[in-house]
């Protein structure tokens, strides 16, 4: 077996040594994103709305001189109306130098997963776009939906962020 084909090669599969995910909730479900993409976590504050923006784009905030687009993930994933309370947070992401905020219901903790704890996302056919899912992470009785946040934020449906952040 060559080094390139070896699934235990950490250069090809960083999950073998463990990857840290920031766990957050949307409704009843728990999700995880790569902690390395997280710049900071802030409480939700009022945003400046942008005319004709898609519903999931709440607007923008001024974060220390940087205009940051804010995406409400509950709306983006069609999980019902978003309710903003003292637990609502904005996860500020840095994806290839672009700063984006995403509103989630709450943040719980940072979880380290090994390759054995990550199962591939089931194929849902045309009913659900799973292109941005890394897989499902399992820790004891918890299951996290692992999102490739860079792929999601650069997808064609969120392309407005690219234009806004440029």
C-alpha atoms as an extended CHARMM CRD file, in Angstrom:
* protein
*
       166  EXT
         1         1  UNK       CA              0.0000000000        0.0000000000        0.0000000000  PROA      1               0.0000000000
         2         2  UNK       CA              1.4340000000        3.3610000000       -0.9750000000  PROA      2               0.0000000000
         3         3  UNK       CA              1.5100000000        6.3140000000        1.3810000000  PROA      3               0.0000000000
         4         4  UNK       CA             -1.0430000000        8.1730000000       -0.7560000000  PROA      4               0.0000000000
         5         5  UNK       CA             -3.5250000000        5.2810000000       -0.5100000000  PROA      5               0.0000000000
         6         6  UNK       CA             -3.0340000000        4.6440000000        3.2100000000  PROA      6               0.0000000000
         7         7  UNK       CA             -6.1530000000        5.8610000000        5.0890000000  PROA      7               0.0000000000
         8         8  UNK       CA             -4.1050000000        6.1460000000        8.2870000000  PROA      8               0.0000000000
         9         9  UNK       CA             -1.7720000000        8.6830000000        6.6450000000  PROA      9               0.0000000000
        10        10  UNK       CA             -2.4620000000       11.8280000000        8.6840000000  PROA      10              0.0000000000
        11        11  UNK       CA             -1.3720000000       14.0920000000        5.8150000000  PROA      11              0.0000000000
        12        12  UNK       CA             -4.2750000000       12.7300000000        3.7510000000  PROA      12              0.0000000000
        13        13  UNK       CA             -6.7410000000       12.1860000000        6.5920000000  PROA      13              0.0000000000
        14        14  UNK       CA             -6.3610000000       14.6010000000        9.5250000000  PROA      14              0.0000000000
        15        15  UNK       CA             -9.2800000000       12.9110000000       11.3210000000  PROA      15              0.0000000000
        16        16  UNK       CA             -7.0020000000        9.9970000000       12.2000000000  PROA      16              0.0000000000
        17        17  UNK       CA             -5.2580000000       12.0590000000       14.8670000000  PROA      17              0.0000000000
        18        18  UNK       CA             -8.4570000000       13.7960000000       15.8720000000  PROA      18              0.0000000000
        19        19  UNK       CA            -10.0860000000       16.9610000000       14.6690000000  PROA      19              0.0000000000
        20        20  UNK       CA            -11.7340000000       19.5010000000       16.9210000000  PROA      20              0.0000000000
        21        21  UNK       CA            -15.2620000000       20.6540000000       16.1830000000  PROA      21              0.0000000000
        22        22  UNK       CA            -17.1980000000       23.4800000000       17.7910000000  PROA      22              0.0000000000
        23        23  UNK       CA            -20.5750000000       21.9930000000       18.7320000000  PROA      23              0.0000000000
        24        24  UNK       CA            -23.6760000000       24.1830000000       18.4080000000  PROA      24              0.0000000000
        25        25  UNK       CA            -27.4200000000       23.6960000000       18.3320000000  PROA      25              0.0000000000
        26        26  UNK       CA            -30.1250000000       24.6430000000       15.8920000000  PROA      26              0.0000000000
        27        27  UNK       CA            -33.5130000000       23.6110000000       17.1940000000  PROA      27              0.0000000000
        28        28  UNK       CA            -33.2720000000       20.0520000000       18.5230000000  PROA      28              0.0000000000
        29        29  UNK       CA            -30.2010000000       19.1000000000       16.4780000000  PROA      29              0.0000000000
        30        30  UNK       CA            -26.5280000000       19.4230000000       17.2940000000  PROA      30              0.0000000000
        31        31  UNK       CA            -24.0090000000       20.4110000000       14.6330000000  PROA      31              0.0000000000
        32        32  UNK       CA            -20.2470000000       20.7160000000       14.4770000000  PROA      32              0.0000000000
        33        33  UNK       CA            -17.8370000000       22.8660000000       12.4850000000  PROA      33              0.0000000000
        34        34  UNK       CA            -14.0500000000       22.8420000000       12.3030000000  PROA      34              0.0000000000
        35        35  UNK       CA            -12.8140000000       24.8930000000       15.2630000000  PROA      35              0.0000000000
        36        36  UNK       CA             -9.9550000000       26.2430000000       13.1360000000  PROA      36              0.0000000000
        37        37  UNK       CA            -12.4770000000       28.2620000000       11.0860000000  PROA      37              0.0000000000
        38        38  UNK       CA            -13.8470000000       29.9660000000       14.2270000000  PROA      38              0.0000000000
        39        39  UNK       CA            -12.4570000000       33.4230000000       14.9790000000  PROA      39              0.0000000000
        40        40  UNK       CA            -14.6640000000       34.2310000000       17.9710000000  PROA      40              0.0000000000
        41        41  UNK       CA            -18.0660000000       33.7000000000       19.5560000000  PROA      41              0.0000000000
        42        42  UNK       CA            -20.2520000000       36.7160000000       20.3630000000  PROA      42              0.0000000000
        43        43  UNK       CA            -23.7050000000       37.3860000000       21.7020000000  PROA      43              0.0000000000
        44        44  UNK       CA            -26.3350000000       38.2550000000       19.1060000000  PROA      44              0.0000000000
        45        45  UNK       CA            -26.7380000000       41.9830000000       18.5110000000  PROA      45              0.0000000000
        46        46  UNK       CA            -28.8400000000       44.0620000000       16.1530000000  PROA      46              0.0000000000
        47        47  UNK       CA            -27.7620000000       44.0090000000       12.5160000000  PROA      47              0.0000000000
        48        48  UNK       CA            -28.0670000000       46.5040000000        9.6840000000  PROA      48              0.0000000000
        49        49  UNK       CA            -30.3780000000       44.9430000000        7.1270000000  PROA      49              0.0000000000
        50        50  UNK       CA            -29.5080000000       44.9130000000        3.4400000000  PROA      50              0.0000000000
        51        51  UNK       CA            -32.2760000000       45.4340000000        0.8930000000  PROA      51              0.0000000000
        52        52  UNK       CA            -33.1330000000       42.4760000000       -1.3520000000  PROA      52              0.0000000000
        53        53  UNK       CA            -30.8770000000       40.0680000000        0.5500000000  PROA      53              0.0000000000
        54        54  UNK       CA            -32.0960000000       36.4720000000        0.9180000000  PROA      54              0.0000000000
        55        55  UNK       CA            -34.0540000000       35.7880000000        4.1250000000  PROA      55              0.0000000000
        56        56  UNK       CA            -31.2060000000       33.8490000000        5.7350000000  PROA      56              0.0000000000
        57        57  UNK       CA            -28.9100000000       36.8730000000        5.4600000000  PROA      57              0.0000000000
        58        58  UNK       CA            -29.9130000000       38.9230000000        8.4860000000  PROA      58              0.0000000000
        59        59  UNK       CA            -27.6850000000       41.8620000000        7.5140000000  PROA      59              0.0000000000
        60        60  UNK       CA            -24.2610000000       43.1200000000        8.4890000000  PROA      60              0.0000000000
        61        61  UNK       CA            -22.4680000000       44.2690000000       11.6380000000  PROA      61              0.0000000000
        62        62  UNK       CA            -19.3790000000       46.3920000000       12.1170000000  PROA      62              0.0000000000
        63        63  UNK       CA            -16.8520000000       44.2290000000       13.9590000000  PROA      63              0.0000000000
        64        64  UNK       CA            -13.8760000000       46.3890000000       14.9070000000  PROA      64              0.0000000000
        65        65  UNK       CA            -13.9410000000       48.1700000000       11.5670000000  PROA      65              0.0000000000
        66        66  UNK       CA            -14.7410000000       45.0960000000        9.4520000000  PROA      66              0.0000000000
        67        67  UNK       CA            -18.2050000000       44.8320000000        7.8890000000  PROA      67              0.0000000000
        68        68  UNK       CA            -19.3420000000       41.2630000000        8.5720000000  PROA      68              0.0000000000
        69        69  UNK       CA            -22.3360000000       39.5990000000        6.8660000000  PROA      69              0.0000000000
        70        70  UNK       CA            -24.5390000000       37.6680000000        9.3070000000  PROA      70              0.0000000000
        71        71  UNK       CA            -26.2700000000       34.4490000000        8.2280000000  PROA      71              0.0000000000
        72        72  UNK       CA            -29.0270000000       32.9000000000       10.3360000000  PROA      72              0.0000000000
        73        73  UNK       CA            -28.4210000000       29.1580000000       10.0790000000  PROA      73              0.0000000000
        74        74  UNK       CA            -31.8990000000       28.2460000000       11.3380000000  PROA      74              0.0000000000
        75        75  UNK       CA            -33.4150000000       30.0940000000        8.3820000000  PROA      75              0.0000000000
        76        76  UNK       CA            -30.7370000000       28.7810000000        5.9970000000  PROA      76              0.0000000000
        77        77  UNK       CA            -31.5530000000       25.1840000000        6.9360000000  PROA      77              0.0000000000
        78        78  UNK       CA            -35.3520000000       25.7750000000        6.9640000000  PROA      78              0.0000000000
        79        79  UNK       CA            -35.6840000000       24.9270000000       10.6480000000  PROA      79              0.0000000000
        80        80  UNK       CA            -38.5400000000       27.3030000000       11.3920000000  PROA      80              0.0000000000
        81        81  UNK       CA            -38.6290000000       30.8210000000       12.7260000000  PROA      81              0.0000000000
        82        82  UNK       CA            -35.5720000000       32.0200000000       14.5380000000  PROA      82              0.0000000000
        83        83  UNK       CA            -36.0940000000       33.2160000000       18.0810000000  PROA      83              0.0000000000
        84        84  UNK       CA            -33.4020000000       35.4480000000       19.5260000000  PROA      84              0.0000000000
        85        85  UNK       CA            -32.7890000000       35.2020000000       23.2580000000  PROA      85              0.0000000000
        86        86  UNK       CA            -29.9390000000       35.3780000000       25.7730000000  PROA      86              0.0000000000
        87        87  UNK       CA            -28.5150000000       32.0620000000       24.4680000000  PROA      87              0.0000000000
        88        88  UNK       CA            -28.4470000000       33.0870000000       20.7920000000  PROA      88              0.0000000000
        89        89  UNK       CA            -24.8980000000       33.5340000000       19.6120000000  PROA      89              0.0000000000
        90        90  UNK       CA            -22.9770000000       34.5520000000       16.5270000000  PROA      90              0.0000000000
        91        91  UNK       CA            -20.0470000000       32.3630000000       15.5680000000  PROA      91              0.0000000000
        92        92  UNK       CA            -17.6090000000       34.6030000000       13.7120000000  PROA      92              0.0000000000
        93        93  UNK       CA            -15.8230000000       32.5820000000       11.0420000000  PROA      93              0.0000000000
        94        94  UNK       CA            -12.6330000000       33.2920000000        9.1280000000  PROA      94              0.0000000000
        95        95  UNK       CA            -12.7770000000       31.3510000000        5.8860000000  PROA      95              0.0000000000
        96        96  UNK       CA             -9.8340000000       32.0100000000        3.5890000000  PROA      96              0.0000000000
        97        97  UNK       CA             -9.5450000000       35.5430000000        4.9100000000  PROA      97              0.0000000000
        98        98  UNK       CA            -13.2640000000       36.3250000000        4.6510000000  PROA      98              0.0000000000
        99        99  UNK       CA            -15.0720000000       37.1210000000        7.8810000000  PROA      99              0.0000000000
       100       100  UNK       CA            -18.6450000000       35.8090000000        8.1260000000  PROA      100             0.0000000000
       101       101  UNK       CA            -20.9680000000       35.5470000000       11.1160000000  PROA      101             0.0000000000
       102       102  UNK       CA            -23.4750000000       32.7660000000       11.5910000000  PROA      102             0.0000000000
       103       103  UNK       CA            -26.3320000000       32.9080000000       14.0650000000  PROA      103             0.0000000000
       104       104  UNK       CA            -27.0160000000       29.7010000000       16.0020000000  PROA      104             0.0000000000
       105       105  UNK       CA            -29.2810000000       28.8920000000       18.9420000000  PROA      105             0.0000000000
       106       106  UNK       CA            -26.4130000000       28.0880000000       21.3070000000  PROA      106             0.0000000000
       107       107  UNK       CA            -22.8520000000       26.8130000000       21.4940000000  PROA      107             0.0000000000
       108       108  UNK       CA            -22.0990000000       23.8790000000       23.7670000000  PROA      108             0.0000000000
       109       109  UNK       CA            -18.4620000000       22.7820000000       23.6400000000  PROA      109             0.0000000000
       110       110  UNK       CA            -15.4430000000       21.7350000000       21.5940000000  PROA      110             0.0000000000
       111       111  UNK       CA            -15.3470000000       18.0450000000       20.7230000000  PROA      111             0.0000000000
       112       112  UNK       CA            -12.3890000000       16.0490000000       19.4240000000  PROA      112             0.0000000000
       113       113  UNK       CA            -13.3620000000       13.2190000000       17.0940000000  PROA      113             0.0000000000
       114       114  UNK       CA            -11.3010000000       10.4000000000       15.6330000000  PROA      114             0.0000000000
       115       115  UNK       CA            -11.8310000000        8.8300000000       12.2130000000  PROA      115             0.0000000000
       116       116  UNK       CA            -13.7420000000        5.9600000000       13.8390000000  PROA      116             0.0000000000
       117       117  UNK       CA            -16.2270000000        8.4130000000       15.3510000000  PROA      117             0.0000000000
       118       118  UNK       CA            -17.0980000000       10.0210000000       11.9910000000  PROA      118             0.0000000000
       119       119  UNK       CA            -19.5400000000        8.1710000000        9.7570000000  PROA      119             0.0000000000
       120       120  UNK       CA            -20.2990000000        9.2460000000        6.1840000000  PROA      120             0.0000000000
       121       121  UNK       CA            -23.4280000000       11.3210000000        5.6330000000  PROA      121             0.0000000000
       122       122  UNK       CA            -26.2550000000        9.2450000000        4.1580000000  PROA      122             0.0000000000
       123       123  UNK       CA            -27.1080000000        9.9370000000        0.5290000000  PROA      123             0.0000000000
       124       124  UNK       CA            -30.4810000000       11.6650000000        0.4110000000  PROA      124             0.0000000000
       125       125  UNK       CA            -30.8270000000       11.9340000000       -3.3580000000  PROA      125             0.0000000000
       126       126  UNK       CA            -32.3950000000       15.1380000000       -4.6060000000  PROA      126             0.0000000000
       127       127  UNK       CA            -34.3610000000       15.6830000000       -1.3780000000  PROA      127             0.0000000000
       128       128  UNK       CA            -31.4110000000       17.1730000000        0.4850000000  PROA      128             0.0000000000
       129       129  UNK       CA            -28.1040000000       18.6410000000       -0.6340000000  PROA      129             0.0000000000
       130       130  UNK       CA            -25.4380000000       16.8410000000        1.3990000000  PROA      130             0.0000000000
       131       131  UNK       CA            -22.4430000000       18.2710000000       -0.4920000000  PROA      131             0.0000000000
       132       132  UNK       CA            -21.4590000000       20.4010000000        2.4860000000  PROA      132             0.0000000000
       133       133  UNK       CA            -21.7100000000       17.6120000000        5.0760000000  PROA      133             0.0000000000
       134       134  UNK       CA            -18.5290000000       15.9540000000        6.3230000000  PROA      134             0.0000000000
       135       135  UNK       CA            -20.4910000000       13.2210000000        8.0270000000  PROA      135             0.0000000000
       136       136  UNK       CA            -22.0490000000       12.3390000000       11.3520000000  PROA      136             0.0000000000
       137       137  UNK       CA            -19.9130000000       12.3930000000       14.4720000000  PROA      137             0.0000000000
       138       138  UNK       CA            -20.7760000000       10.2090000000       17.4300000000  PROA      138             0.0000000000
       139       139  UNK       CA            -19.6440000000       10.8140000000       20.9970000000  PROA      139             0.0000000000
       140       140  UNK       CA            -21.2470000000        8.5580000000       23.6130000000  PROA      140             0.0000000000
       141       141  UNK       CA            -24.9970000000        9.1330000000       23.0890000000  PROA      141             0.0000000000
       142       142  UNK       CA            -24.5650000000       12.3790000000       21.1370000000  PROA      142             0.0000000000
       143       143  UNK       CA            -24.6720000000       12.6690000000       17.3650000000  PROA      143             0.0000000000
       144       144  UNK       CA            -23.3120000000       15.7580000000       15.6300000000  PROA      144             0.0000000000
       145       145  UNK       CA            -24.0600000000       16.7370000000       12.0570000000  PROA      145             0.0000000000
       146       146  UNK       CA            -20.6010000000       17.7770000000       10.8480000000  PROA      146             0.0000000000
       147       147  UNK       CA            -20.6420000000       20.6530000000        8.3750000000  PROA      147             0.0000000000
       148       148  UNK       CA            -17.8820000000       21.6280000000        5.9760000000  PROA      148             0.0000000000
       149       149  UNK       CA            -18.5090000000       25.2920000000        6.6880000000  PROA      149             0.0000000000
       150       150  UNK       CA            -16.0870000000       26.5440000000        4.0200000000  PROA      150             0.0000000000
       151       151  UNK       CA            -17.9000000000       24.5510000000        1.3380000000  PROA      151             0.0000000000
       152       152  UNK       CA            -21.3210000000       25.6940000000        2.5900000000  PROA      152             0.0000000000
       153       153  UNK       CA            -20.3440000000       29.3680000000        2.6850000000  PROA      153             0.0000000000
       154       154  UNK       CA            -18.8530000000       29.2310000000       -0.8070000000  PROA      154             0.0000000000
       155       155  UNK       CA            -21.7900000000       27.3110000000       -2.3240000000  PROA      155             0.0000000000
       156       156  UNK       CA            -23.7850000000       28.8900000000       -5.1220000000  PROA      156             0.0000000000
       157       157  UNK       CA            -26.8050000000       29.4600000000       -2.8620000000  PROA      157             0.0000000000
       158       158  UNK       CA            -24.7200000000       31.5080000000       -0.4140000000  PROA      158             0.0000000000
       159       159  UNK       CA            -22.7850000000       33.2270000000       -3.2060000000  PROA      159             0.0000000000
       160       160  UNK       CA            -24.1240000000       36.5870000000       -2.0190000000  PROA      160             0.0000000000
       161       161  UNK       CA            -21.6100000000       36.4060000000        0.8180000000  PROA      161             0.0000000000
       162       162  UNK       CA            -18.7500000000       36.2770000000       -1.6710000000  PROA      162             0.0000000000
       163       163  UNK       CA            -20.0040000000       39.4240000000       -3.3880000000  PROA      163             0.0000000000
       164       164  UNK       CA            -20.6440000000       41.2270000000       -0.1010000000  PROA      164             0.0000000000
       165       165  UNK       CA            -17.3170000000       40.3130000000        1.4680000000  PROA      165             0.0000000000
       166       166  UNK       CA            -15.2730000000       41.2080000000       -1.6330000000  PROA      166             0.0000000000
